[in-house]
């Protein structure tokens, strides 16, 4: 396990060890036991230049089950780690495009399966490129690892639609829609995550009754890095840190990004991703919708 990044602004956060800065990562690239993983929405980006030594994980093919619209199974996660040459004791640093949407989703899956040390590169791919840091076209080869078989280690990080409905009906959970205000209100938008027309993937539009709209982007600066703690307290000030909180977006990526903010930066005690999200709710028969 690697040392924590001592970057002063990180020390204000509830769990500063979950973030690394570009200077910290740059100084340690290539060291044994450190694995850098790129997870992008745009699958072409890795091929046109990536952080030296970084390995790619394709979220559609490798993090999602192709038949059940579920995340990768425990067996699939174990096989993925072995195939990528990732060891259980490795420090894994994730980064990607879109201010780390899918990198945060990947980190959430690593958390579900209990990987001991997984971190996010502050600002992701765009911030690294904007600073004109070193990039590479080389794809490093890693021998297959002996990653142990896993099971769900943190099932409380996730919520399914039946449990969400139950807790909403009982008034025991706060629900946050992390999409844009336009999506929340049911207005047309140009595109959704994964680059698909929103009107081509969801039959109905609007939001889950009782949800509060707090767009994911309120947590980041224009360069994709996270805002200071004081700004985050303002941005998410109407949420109670000790109240169970569920997050959803269109397919789960933006929700996972906000999950990272609430759990690791603000220190919320019970925050869960509803990764079925609007793609599930908006297509289910007889589910209530508000606009």
N, C-alpha and C positions, 0 to 999 in steps of 0.2 A: 504494500500500500504506500502510495506516495504522500509526501507532505502536503499540507493544505496551502492554498494560495493566500499569502498574507496581505494581498491588495487591500488597503485601508477601507475603501467604500464597502467591500464585502462584509467587513466585520460587524456592520450594523444589522445585517440580516439574521434571522432566527437560526438558520443552518448554513453558515457561509461556506462550509466544506463541500457543498453541492455545486459550486461554481468555480470555474477557472478563467483567468484572463488570458488574452493573447500573449503577453510577455511571459507569463508562467509556462504556458504550453510550448511556446517557441524554444525556451531554454531547455526543455526536457524531451523534445522529439527524438525518437529513436532509442530511448532508454528501455532496457528490459523491464517488462512488467507494466508498461504504459501502452494502452491501445487506443488509438484515435479512430473514431467511426463517423463517417459522413452519411447522413440520412436526409435526402432531398425530396421535395415534391416533384421538381423537374429532374427527371432521370438522366438528362444529358450533361448536367453541370459537372459531375465528377470527372467525366472524360475530357473536359476542356481545361482542367487544372484543379488540383485539390491540395489540401495541407499535406506536406511530405509525411510519408509513412501511413497515411490514413487508408482505412479499408472502407469499402462501400457496403451498406445494407440497403436493399431496395424494399421500401415499405410495402408496396403492393404485393410483391412476390414472396417476401420473406418474413414480414411481420403480421400479415393478415392471412387467415385461412381462405383458400380459394373457393370452398364449397359452402361454408356456413356463415359467411360474413361475421366471423369472430376473429379475435386475435389468434396468433400462432399458439398451437397447443403446447403443453409442457414438453411433450416428446419432440415437437418441432423446434421449440426454443433450444433444447439441449443439442439437437442435431445442428442447428444454426451456429451455436457457439463453438461446437467442435469443428465444423466446416471452416469457420473464420479463424480458427486457431486461437480463440479467446479462452484463457484459463480463469477459473473461479476466483483466484487471488489477484487477477489483473485489475489495475485501475483503468476504467473505461471512461473516455471523454467523448461525448457525443456533440455533433454540431450539424447544421444544415442551412438550407435556404429559408425564406419566409420568416426571418427572425426566430428560427429554430422550431417552427410548428411541429414537423415530423420528428425532429431530434428529441423534442420534449415528449412526444408520443412514444418514441422508442425508450426513453428513460423511464417512462411510466411502466412499460412492459418489463424492463429490467428490474424495476422495483417490485412488480407483481411476482416475479420469479426469484426475488431475494438475492440478486447479485450484490455482494457486500459494498463495493465502491464504484459508483457510477456518477459522473458529473456532467455538467453542461458547459460548453464554451460560451461565455458571455458575448452576445452579439452574433454568434454563428458565422456562417460562411460569408455573408455580405460584409460584416464588420472586418473580418480578416482580409478580404480582398480590398476593401476600401483603404486599409492601412498599408497596402502594397507589400504584404509579407510574403515570404517564400511560398511558392507552389510547385507542384510536381505533376508529371504525367505518368510516373512510374507506379505500377501496382505491385506492392511488396507481397512476396509469397510467405505464407505462414504454415508450418506443419499442423496437421490436425491435432487438436487438443484432447484431453481426457476429461472435459467438463462433466461434472456429475449430473445424474438425472435430477430433475427439479419437479416441484409441484407448486401450486399457488402458495406463496409465502405471505402475501399481504392482500388477501381478498377484500379487505375493507377499503382498499383504494378504488374499488369499482362498484358500480351499482347497475342492476338490470331493471328493465321497465316495470316489472311487477312490484318489486320492492320500492321503486320510486313512487309509483302510484299509491302504494300503501302508506308511505311516509308523508306524501303530500296530503292525502286524505286526513291523516292524523295530525297534520300541522307540525310535524317533528323534524322537518328538513327545510333548509333554504335552497331554492333552485335558481341558478344563474345561467342565462343564455349569453354565451361569449361571442356570438356572431355580430355582424354590423347592425346598426339601428334599422336599416332598410330591410334586412332579412327578418329581423325581429317583428317588424310591422307588416310583413307579408308583401313588400314591394319587390318588383323585379330587380335583379342585379345582373351584372355582366357575366360573372362566372362564380363557381363555388370551388372549394378545395378539390383537388384532383383534376381541375381544368374542365369539369363537365358543366354544361348548362344547368342551372339550378332547376329550371322548369322541365328538364329531361330526367332528373333523378328523384324528384319528390312530387307526389300528386297534389299535396296541399301546402299552403304557405301561411306563415304566421309564427306563433310561438306557443309553448306549453302554458296553459293557464297557471297563474301564480308565479311565473318566472320573472326575475329582474334582469334587465339588459345591461350588462357590463362588458363592453367589447374588449376582447383580448388585448388590443393594441394600446389600451390605456396604461399597460404595464411597461411599455418600452419607449426608449428615446428614438429619434429619427434614424439613428445608425443601427437600431436593433438591439442595443444593450439595455439591460434592465434599468429602470428609473431608481433613484435613491429611495431609501426606506421612507423618508418623510413624504415623498410624492405618492408612494404606494399606499400609505395610510389614508391619504386623501382620496385616491382613486377607488379604493375598496372600503372606504370608511363606513358604508351603510351595512356591511356584513359583520356578524358577530363571530369572533375567532373560536368560541367554544360551542357554537351551534353547528350541528351536522350540515354540511353544504355539498350539494351536487352540482356538477357543471356539465353543460352540453354545448355542442356547436352543430356543424353540419354532419360530419362523420367522425368527430372526436379529436382531431389534431389541435384545434384552437382551445378546446376544453382542457386537453392535457397541458398546454402551455400555461393556462391560468391556474390549473392544479399545481404546477411547479411553483408559481408565484405565491399562492396562498399557503401551501404546505411548507416550503423550504425558505422562502424569503420573509413571509409574514408570520409563520409559525402556527397556522390554524391546526386545531387538534383532530378534526374529523372532516376531511374533504375527499370527495369521490368523483370519479369520471363516469358519466353516463355516456359510454362510447357508442351505444345504439344511436343516440343523438337524434337530430331532426330527420335524418335519412330513414330512421326506423319509425319515429312517432308520426311524421308527416305522411307515411304510407300505410299506416295501420287503420283498419276499418273501425269506425265508431269512436276513435280517440278525439277528445275535445281539443279545439284549436281556437286561439284568440288572435285578433289582429288589432 
